[in-house]
């Protein structure tokens, strides 16, 4: 609903964008479906990583396996990340970043 319309264009152009919880997942070029953890096409507003909220270990393992080389940013209740137009960075809180099954830094 947000793609290719004035509302979506305004979201994409915003210099500062705040998204809370699973809603943050839709912002990237890869979105994580919260119902089963599978990656799918996101809105592409902020590229370079897939965002999600932590889930069961089985679901997180499945998500990491399906993503391959795409960094997965799992945002806990206090997690905050920032995208500066080119790359992501961790601001504060409960954030775990993985590439495949390895924990990495943004």
Beta strands, then each sheet from edge to edge (+ up, - down):
strand 1: 30-32
strand 2: 39-41
strand 3: 50-52
strand 4: 72-75
strand 5: 80-83
strand 6: 88-92
strand 7: 95-99
strand 8: 102-103
sheet 1: 1+ 2-
sheet 2: 3+ 4+ 7- 8+
sheet 3: 5+ 6-
end
